[in-house]
């Protein structure tokens, strides 16, 4: 279990370092998530209309 925790902690540390080095990345990812969610919502609406 110790090796597993070491891996998790290492990944966590690397992730935090990346976050500190590239804060704009998170804003860009948030925009991508919003785009995907909006696209899915629109597609879902269109698909429902076709089958009603």
N, CA, C and O atoms as a Tripos MOL2 file, in Angstrom:
@<TRIPOS>MOLECULE
protein
  208   207    52     0     0
PROTEIN
NO_CHARGES

@<TRIPOS>ATOM
      1 N           0.8180   -1.1990    0.0000 N.3       1 UNK1
      2 CA          0.0000    0.0000    0.0000 C.3       1 UNK1
      3 C           0.8610    1.2610    0.0000 C.2       1 UNK1
      4 O           0.4530    2.2960   -0.5280 O.2       1 UNK1
      5 N           2.0400    1.1730    0.5870 N.am      2 UNK2
      6 CA          2.9220    2.3310    0.6550 C.3       2 UNK2
      7 C           3.3500    2.7850   -0.7370 C.2       2 UNK2
      8 O           3.3890    3.9850   -1.0120 O.2       2 UNK2
      9 N           3.6690    1.8420   -1.6110 N.am      3 UNK3
     10 CA          4.0710    2.1960   -2.9740 C.3       3 UNK3
     11 C           2.9310    2.9050   -3.6920 C.2       3 UNK3
     12 O           3.1460    3.8660   -4.4300 O.2       3 UNK3
     13 N           1.7220    2.4190   -3.4680 N.am      4 UNK4
     14 CA          0.5450    3.0420   -4.0850 C.3       4 UNK4
     15 C           0.3990    4.4910   -3.6260 C.2       4 UNK4
     16 O           0.1660    5.3850   -4.4390 O.2       4 UNK4
     17 N           0.5360    4.7170   -2.3240 N.am      5 UNK5
     18 CA          0.4280    6.0780   -1.7940 C.3       5 UNK5
     19 C           1.5410    6.9740   -2.3200 C.2       5 UNK5
     20 O           1.3170    8.1590   -2.5710 O.2       5 UNK5
     21 N           2.7220    6.4260   -2.4860 N.am      6 UNK6
     22 CA          3.8400    7.2070   -3.0400 C.3       6 UNK6
     23 C           3.5300    7.6390   -4.4720 C.2       6 UNK6
     24 O           3.8080    8.7740   -4.8590 O.2       6 UNK6
     25 N           2.9590    6.7380   -5.2450 N.am      7 UNK7
     26 CA          2.5820    7.0750   -6.6280 C.3       7 UNK7
     27 C           1.5200    8.1690   -6.6370 C.2       7 UNK7
     28 O           1.6210    9.1350   -7.3940 O.2       7 UNK7
     29 N           0.5070    8.0130   -5.7950 N.am      8 UNK8
     30 CA         -0.5610    9.0150   -5.7140 C.3       8 UNK8
     31 C          -0.0020   10.3700   -5.3020 C.2       8 UNK8
     32 O          -0.3450   11.3930   -5.8950 O.2       8 UNK8
     33 N           0.8480   10.3800   -4.2990 N.am      9 UNK9
     34 CA          1.4460   11.6410   -3.8480 C.3       9 UNK9
     35 C           2.3240   12.2650   -4.9190 C.2       9 UNK9
     36 O           2.3500   13.4860   -5.0730 O.2       9 UNK9
     37 N           3.0410   11.4330   -5.6560 N.am     10 UNK10
     38 CA          3.8850   11.9370   -6.7350 C.3      10 UNK10
     39 C           3.0290   12.5790   -7.8300 C.2      10 UNK10
     40 O           3.3330   13.6680   -8.3160 O.2      10 UNK10
     41 N           1.9650   11.8910   -8.2040 N.am     11 UNK11
     42 CA          1.0550   12.4410   -9.2160 C.3      11 UNK11
     43 C           0.4150   13.7390   -8.7350 C.2      11 UNK11
     44 O           0.2810   14.6970   -9.4960 O.2      11 UNK11
     45 N           0.0300   13.7570   -7.4920 N.am     12 UNK12
     46 CA         -0.5780   14.9600   -6.9070 C.3      12 UNK12
     47 C           0.3940   16.1290   -6.9510 C.2      12 UNK12
     48 O           0.0220   17.2440   -7.3180 O.2      12 UNK12
     49 N           1.6390   15.8710   -6.5750 N.am     13 UNK13
     50 CA          2.6630   16.9220   -6.5820 C.3      13 UNK13
     51 C           2.8950   17.4460   -7.9990 C.2      13 UNK13
     52 O           2.9830   18.6550   -8.2120 O.2      13 UNK13
     53 N           2.9920   16.5440   -8.9530 N.am     14 UNK14
     54 CA          3.1950   16.9540  -10.3420 C.3      14 UNK14
     55 C           2.0080   17.7620  -10.8580 C.2      14 UNK14
     56 O           2.1850   18.7550  -11.5640 O.2      14 UNK14
     57 N           0.8110   17.3360  -10.5070 N.am     15 UNK15
     58 CA         -0.3860   18.0450  -10.9360 C.3      15 UNK15
     59 C          -0.4130   19.4590  -10.3660 C.2      15 UNK15
     60 O          -0.7420   20.4100  -11.0740 O.2      15 UNK15
     61 N          -0.0680   19.5980   -9.0900 N.am     16 UNK16
     62 CA         -0.0370   20.9220   -8.4560 C.3      16 UNK16
     63 C           1.0150   21.8060   -9.1060 C.2      16 UNK16
     64 O           0.7780   22.9940   -9.3240 O.2      16 UNK16
     65 N           2.1720   21.2410   -9.4190 N.am     17 UNK17
     66 CA          3.2190   22.0180  -10.0900 C.3      17 UNK17
     67 C           2.7410   22.4980  -11.4600 C.2      17 UNK17
     68 O           2.9660   23.6500  -11.8300 O.2      17 UNK17
     69 N           2.0910   21.6270  -12.2010 N.am     18 UNK18
     70 CA          1.5520   22.0210  -13.5050 C.3      18 UNK18
     71 C           0.5160   23.1230  -13.3530 C.2      18 UNK18
     72 O           0.4870   24.0740  -14.1340 O.2      18 UNK18
     73 N          -0.3290   22.9890  -12.3480 N.am     19 UNK19
     74 CA         -1.3650   24.0010  -12.1130 C.3      19 UNK19
     75 C          -0.7310   25.3530  -11.7930 C.2      19 UNK19
     76 O          -1.2050   26.3900  -12.2580 O.2      19 UNK19
     77 N           0.3240   25.3420  -11.0120 N.am     20 UNK20
     78 CA          1.0040   26.5930  -10.6840 C.3      20 UNK20
     79 C           1.7210   27.1770  -11.8880 C.2      20 UNK20
     80 O           1.8410   28.3970  -12.0030 O.2      20 UNK20
     81 N           2.1950   26.3360  -12.7790 N.am     21 UNK21
     82 CA          2.9370   26.8050  -13.9410 C.3      21 UNK21
     83 C           2.0380   27.2350  -15.0940 C.2      21 UNK21
     84 O           2.4640   28.0040  -15.9550 O.2      21 UNK21
     85 N           0.8090   26.7510  -15.1220 N.am     22 UNK22
     86 CA         -0.0530   27.0520  -16.2660 C.3      22 UNK22
     87 C          -1.4990   27.3110  -15.8270 C.2      22 UNK22
     88 O          -2.3830   26.5130  -16.1360 O.2      22 UNK22
     89 N          -1.7490   28.4060  -15.1170 N.am     23 UNK23
     90 CA         -3.1150   28.6680  -14.6620 C.3      23 UNK23
     91 C          -4.0910   28.8890  -15.8250 C.2      23 UNK23
     92 O          -5.2870   28.6240  -15.7000 O.2      23 UNK23
     93 N          -3.5730   29.3700  -16.9400 N.am     24 UNK24
     94 CA         -4.4470   29.6000  -18.0950 C.3      24 UNK24
     95 C          -5.0000   28.2730  -18.6280 C.2      24 UNK24
     96 O          -6.0960   28.2350  -19.1870 O.2      24 UNK24
     97 N          -4.2530   27.2090  -18.4570 N.am     25 UNK25
     98 CA         -4.6910   25.8990  -18.9220 C.3      25 UNK25
     99 C          -6.0410   25.5290  -18.3180 C.2      25 UNK25
    100 O          -6.9060   24.9990  -19.0150 O.2      25 UNK25
    101 N          -6.2250   25.8000  -17.0370 N.am     26 UNK26
    102 CA         -7.4780   25.4440  -16.3780 C.3      26 UNK26
    103 C          -8.6410   26.2690  -16.9140 C.2      26 UNK26
    104 O          -9.7580   25.7670  -17.0370 O.2      26 UNK26
    105 N          -8.3820   27.5260  -17.2320 N.am     27 UNK27
    106 CA         -9.4400   28.3450  -17.8350 C.3      27 UNK27
    107 C          -9.8080   27.7860  -19.2020 C.2      27 UNK27
    108 O         -10.9850   27.7070  -19.5530 O.2      27 UNK27
    109 N          -8.7920   27.3980  -19.9710 N.am     28 UNK28
    110 CA         -9.0500   26.8280  -21.2920 C.3      28 UNK28
    111 C          -9.8170   25.5160  -21.1800 C.2      28 UNK28
    112 O         -10.7320   25.2690  -21.9650 O.2      28 UNK28
    113 N          -9.4580   24.6770  -20.2220 N.am     29 UNK29
    114 CA        -10.1650   23.4150  -20.0260 C.3      29 UNK29
    115 C         -11.6150   23.6570  -19.6260 C.2      29 UNK29
    116 O         -12.5120   22.9330  -20.0580 O.2      29 UNK29
    117 N         -11.8420   24.6620  -18.8120 N.am     30 UNK30
    118 CA        -13.2090   24.9870  -18.4080 C.3      30 UNK30
    119 C         -14.0310   25.4080  -19.6200 C.2      30 UNK30
    120 O         -15.2000   25.0410  -19.7350 O.2      30 UNK30
    121 N         -13.4290   26.1740  -20.5220 N.am     31 UNK31
    122 CA        -14.1360   26.5860  -21.7440 C.3      31 UNK31
    123 C         -14.4510   25.3850  -22.6260 C.2      31 UNK31
    124 O         -15.5320   25.3020  -23.2090 O.2      31 UNK31
    125 N         -13.5140   24.4640  -22.7200 N.am     32 UNK32
    126 CA        -13.7460   23.2540  -23.5110 C.3      32 UNK32
    127 C         -14.8900   22.4440  -22.9030 C.2      32 UNK32
    128 O         -15.7510   21.9430  -23.6270 O.2      32 UNK32
    129 N         -14.9010   22.3160  -21.5830 N.am     33 UNK33
    130 CA        -15.9820   21.5850  -20.9160 C.3      33 UNK33
    131 C         -17.3260   22.2510  -21.1670 C.2      33 UNK33
    132 O         -18.3210   21.5640  -21.4030 O.2      33 UNK33
    133 N         -17.3700   23.5690  -21.1210 N.am     34 UNK34
    134 CA        -18.6200   24.2810  -21.3870 C.3      34 UNK34
    135 C         -19.0670   24.0560  -22.8240 C.2      34 UNK34
    136 O         -20.2540   23.8520  -23.0800 O.2      34 UNK34
    137 N         -18.1340   24.0920  -23.7560 N.am     35 UNK35
    138 CA        -18.4610   23.8630  -25.1610 C.3      35 UNK35
    139 C         -19.0270   22.4610  -25.3690 C.2      35 UNK35
    140 O         -20.0350   22.2840  -26.0520 O.2      35 UNK35
    141 N         -18.3650   21.4630  -24.7710 N.am     36 UNK36
    142 CA        -18.8200   20.0790  -24.9200 C.3      36 UNK36
    143 C         -20.2130   19.9150  -24.3100 C.2      36 UNK36
    144 O         -21.0870   19.2820  -24.9030 O.2      36 UNK36
    145 N         -20.4100   20.4840  -23.1340 N.am     37 UNK37
    146 CA        -21.7180   20.3760  -22.4740 C.3      37 UNK37
    147 C         -22.7980   21.0340  -23.3300 C.2      37 UNK37
    148 O         -23.8830   20.4770  -23.4930 O.2      37 UNK37
    149 N         -22.5110   22.2050  -23.8710 N.am     38 UNK38
    150 CA        -23.4850   22.8920  -24.7230 C.3      38 UNK38
    151 C         -23.7510   22.1280  -25.9950 C.2      38 UNK38
    152 O         -24.8930   22.0490  -26.4500 O.2      38 UNK38
    153 N         -22.7100   21.5650  -26.5740 N.am     39 UNK39
    154 CA        -22.8500   20.7900  -27.7990 C.3      39 UNK39
    155 C         -23.6880   19.5500  -27.5470 C.2      39 UNK39
    156 O         -24.5440   19.1980  -28.3590 O.2      39 UNK39
    157 N         -23.4460   18.8930  -26.4320 N.am     40 UNK40
    158 CA        -24.2030   17.6880  -26.1000 C.3      40 UNK40
    159 C         -25.6670   18.0370  -25.8530 C.2      40 UNK40
    160 O         -26.5690   17.3220  -26.2880 O.2      40 UNK40
    161 N         -25.8890   19.1390  -25.1530 N.am     41 UNK41
    162 CA        -27.2580   19.5670  -24.8510 C.3      41 UNK41
    163 C         -28.0190   19.8510  -26.1420 C.2      41 UNK41
    164 O         -29.1740   19.4500  -26.2830 O.2      41 UNK41
    165 N         -27.3810   20.5360  -27.0780 N.am     42 UNK42
    166 CA        -28.0140   20.8470  -28.3550 C.3      42 UNK42
    167 C         -28.2600   19.5740  -29.1530 C.2      42 UNK42
    168 O         -29.3380   19.3870  -29.7170 O.2      42 UNK42
    169 N         -27.2730   18.7110  -29.1980 N.am     43 UNK43
    170 CA        -27.4220   17.4560  -29.9470 C.3      43 UNK43
    171 C         -28.5310   16.6070  -29.3600 C.2      43 UNK43
    172 O         -29.3210   16.0030  -30.0860 O.2      43 UNK43
    173 N         -28.5820   16.5680  -28.0430 N.am     44 UNK44
    174 CA        -29.6150   15.7950  -27.3630 C.3      44 UNK44
    175 C         -30.9950   16.3460  -27.7050 C.2      44 UNK44
    176 O         -31.9340   15.5810  -27.9260 O.2      44 UNK44
    177 N         -31.1200   17.6530  -27.7500 N.am     45 UNK45
    178 CA        -32.3840   18.3020  -28.0800 C.3      45 UNK45
    179 C         -32.7930   17.9620  -29.5100 C.2      45 UNK45
    180 O         -33.9560   17.6530  -29.7700 O.2      45 UNK45
    181 N         -31.8340   18.0180  -30.4400 N.am     46 UNK46
    182 CA        -32.1170   17.7070  -31.8520 C.3      46 UNK46
    183 C         -32.4960   16.2510  -32.0020 C.2      46 UNK46
    184 O         -33.4550   15.9320  -32.7040 O.2      46 UNK46
    185 N         -31.7570   15.3540  -31.3520 N.am     47 UNK47
    186 CA        -32.0620   13.9280  -31.4480 C.3      47 UNK47
    187 C         -33.4630   13.6260  -30.9340 C.2      47 UNK47
    188 O         -34.1840   12.8310  -31.5360 O.2      47 UNK47
    189 N         -33.8490   14.2420  -29.8460 N.am     48 UNK48
    190 CA        -35.1970   13.9950  -29.3050 C.3      48 UNK48
    191 C         -36.2560   14.4570  -30.2940 C.2      48 UNK48
    192 O         -37.2840   13.8010  -30.4610 O.2      48 UNK48
    193 N         -36.0050   15.5870  -30.9500 N.am     49 UNK49
    194 CA        -36.9660   16.1240  -31.9160 C.3      49 UNK49
    195 C         -37.1730   15.1960  -33.1030 C.2      49 UNK49
    196 O         -38.2580   15.1560  -33.6810 O.2      49 UNK49
    197 N         -36.1490   14.4630  -33.4610 N.am     50 UNK50
    198 CA        -36.2400   13.5610  -34.6190 C.3      50 UNK50
    199 C         -37.1030   12.3500  -34.3260 C.2      50 UNK50
    200 O         -37.6940   11.7730  -35.2390 O.2      50 UNK50
    201 N         -37.1810   11.9610  -33.0670 N.am     51 UNK51
    202 CA        -37.8750   10.7190  -32.7320 C.3      51 UNK51
    203 C         -39.2570   10.9620  -32.1350 C.2      51 UNK51
    204 O         -39.9430   10.0120  -31.7610 O.2      51 UNK51
    205 N         -39.6580   12.1860  -32.0460 N.am     52 UNK52
    206 CA        -40.9900   12.4680  -31.4810 C.3      52 UNK52
    207 C         -42.0230   12.5510  -32.5700 C.2      52 UNK52
    208 O         -43.1990   12.7800  -32.2880 O.2      52 UNK52
@<TRIPOS>BOND
     1     1     2 1
     2     2     3 1
     3     3     4 2
     4     3     5 am
     5     5     6 1
     6     6     7 1
     7     7     8 2
     8     7     9 am
     9     9    10 1
    10    10    11 1
    11    11    12 2
    12    11    13 am
    13    13    14 1
    14    14    15 1
    15    15    16 2
    16    15    17 am
    17    17    18 1
    18    18    19 1
    19    19    20 2
    20    19    21 am
    21    21    22 1
    22    22    23 1
    23    23    24 2
    24    23    25 am
    25    25    26 1
    26    26    27 1
    27    27    28 2
    28    27    29 am
    29    29    30 1
    30    30    31 1
    31    31    32 2
    32    31    33 am
    33    33    34 1
    34    34    35 1
    35    35    36 2
    36    35    37 am
    37    37    38 1
    38    38    39 1
    39    39    40 2
    40    39    41 am
    41    41    42 1
    42    42    43 1
    43    43    44 2
    44    43    45 am
    45    45    46 1
    46    46    47 1
    47    47    48 2
    48    47    49 am
    49    49    50 1
    50    50    51 1
    51    51    52 2
    52    51    53 am
    53    53    54 1
    54    54    55 1
    55    55    56 2
    56    55    57 am
    57    57    58 1
    58    58    59 1
    59    59    60 2
    60    59    61 am
    61    61    62 1
    62    62    63 1
    63    63    64 2
    64    63    65 am
    65    65    66 1
    66    66    67 1
    67    67    68 2
    68    67    69 am
    69    69    70 1
    70    70    71 1
    71    71    72 2
    72    71    73 am
    73    73    74 1
    74    74    75 1
    75    75    76 2
    76    75    77 am
    77    77    78 1
    78    78    79 1
    79    79    80 2
    80    79    81 am
    81    81    82 1
    82    82    83 1
    83    83    84 2
    84    83    85 am
    85    85    86 1
    86    86    87 1
    87    87    88 2
    88    87    89 am
    89    89    90 1
    90    90    91 1
    91    91    92 2
    92    91    93 am
    93    93    94 1
    94    94    95 1
    95    95    96 2
    96    95    97 am
    97    97    98 1
    98    98    99 1
    99    99   100 2
   100    99   101 am
   101   101   102 1
   102   102   103 1
   103   103   104 2
   104   103   105 am
   105   105   106 1
   106   106   107 1
   107   107   108 2
   108   107   109 am
   109   109   110 1
   110   110   111 1
   111   111   112 2
   112   111   113 am
   113   113   114 1
   114   114   115 1
   115   115   116 2
   116   115   117 am
   117   117   118 1
   118   118   119 1
   119   119   120 2
   120   119   121 am
   121   121   122 1
   122   122   123 1
   123   123   124 2
   124   123   125 am
   125   125   126 1
   126   126   127 1
   127   127   128 2
   128   127   129 am
   129   129   130 1
   130   130   131 1
   131   131   132 2
   132   131   133 am
   133   133   134 1
   134   134   135 1
   135   135   136 2
   136   135   137 am
   137   137   138 1
   138   138   139 1
   139   139   140 2
   140   139   141 am
   141   141   142 1
   142   142   143 1
   143   143   144 2
   144   143   145 am
   145   145   146 1
   146   146   147 1
   147   147   148 2
   148   147   149 am
   149   149   150 1
   150   150   151 1
   151   151   152 2
   152   151   153 am
   153   153   154 1
   154   154   155 1
   155   155   156 2
   156   155   157 am
   157   157   158 1
   158   158   159 1
   159   159   160 2
   160   159   161 am
   161   161   162 1
   162   162   163 1
   163   163   164 2
   164   163   165 am
   165   165   166 1
   166   166   167 1
   167   167   168 2
   168   167   169 am
   169   169   170 1
   170   170   171 1
   171   171   172 2
   172   171   173 am
   173   173   174 1
   174   174   175 1
   175   175   176 2
   176   175   177 am
   177   177   178 1
   178   178   179 1
   179   179   180 2
   180   179   181 am
   181   181   182 1
   182   182   183 1
   183   183   184 2
   184   183   185 am
   185   185   186 1
   186   186   187 1
   187   187   188 2
   188   187   189 am
   189   189   190 1
   190   190   191 1
   191   191   192 2
   192   191   193 am
   193   193   194 1
   194   194   195 1
   195   195   196 2
   196   195   197 am
   197   197   198 1
   198   198   199 1
   199   199   200 2
   200   199   201 am
   201   201   202 1
   202   202   203 1
   203   203   204 2
   204   203   205 am
   205   205   206 1
   206   206   207 1
   207   207   208 2
@<TRIPOS>SUBSTRUCTURE
     1 UNK1         2 RESIDUE 1 A UNK
     2 UNK2         6 RESIDUE 1 A UNK
     3 UNK3        10 RESIDUE 1 A UNK
     4 UNK4        14 RESIDUE 1 A UNK
     5 UNK5        18 RESIDUE 1 A UNK
     6 UNK6        22 RESIDUE 1 A UNK
     7 UNK7        26 RESIDUE 1 A UNK
     8 UNK8        30 RESIDUE 1 A UNK
     9 UNK9        34 RESIDUE 1 A UNK
    10 UNK10       38 RESIDUE 1 A UNK
    11 UNK11       42 RESIDUE 1 A UNK
    12 UNK12       46 RESIDUE 1 A UNK
    13 UNK13       50 RESIDUE 1 A UNK
    14 UNK14       54 RESIDUE 1 A UNK
    15 UNK15       58 RESIDUE 1 A UNK
    16 UNK16       62 RESIDUE 1 A UNK
    17 UNK17       66 RESIDUE 1 A UNK
    18 UNK18       70 RESIDUE 1 A UNK
    19 UNK19       74 RESIDUE 1 A UNK
    20 UNK20       78 RESIDUE 1 A UNK
    21 UNK21       82 RESIDUE 1 A UNK
    22 UNK22       86 RESIDUE 1 A UNK
    23 UNK23       90 RESIDUE 1 A UNK
    24 UNK24       94 RESIDUE 1 A UNK
    25 UNK25       98 RESIDUE 1 A UNK
    26 UNK26      102 RESIDUE 1 A UNK
    27 UNK27      106 RESIDUE 1 A UNK
    28 UNK28      110 RESIDUE 1 A UNK
    29 UNK29      114 RESIDUE 1 A UNK
    30 UNK30      118 RESIDUE 1 A UNK
    31 UNK31      122 RESIDUE 1 A UNK
    32 UNK32      126 RESIDUE 1 A UNK
    33 UNK33      130 RESIDUE 1 A UNK
    34 UNK34      134 RESIDUE 1 A UNK
    35 UNK35      138 RESIDUE 1 A UNK
    36 UNK36      142 RESIDUE 1 A UNK
    37 UNK37      146 RESIDUE 1 A UNK
    38 UNK38      150 RESIDUE 1 A UNK
    39 UNK39      154 RESIDUE 1 A UNK
    40 UNK40      158 RESIDUE 1 A UNK
    41 UNK41      162 RESIDUE 1 A UNK
    42 UNK42      166 RESIDUE 1 A UNK
    43 UNK43      170 RESIDUE 1 A UNK
    44 UNK44      174 RESIDUE 1 A UNK
    45 UNK45      178 RESIDUE 1 A UNK
    46 UNK46      182 RESIDUE 1 A UNK
    47 UNK47      186 RESIDUE 1 A UNK
    48 UNK48      190 RESIDUE 1 A UNK
    49 UNK49      194 RESIDUE 1 A UNK
    50 UNK50      198 RESIDUE 1 A UNK
    51 UNK51      202 RESIDUE 1 A UNK
    52 UNK52      206 RESIDUE 1 A UNK
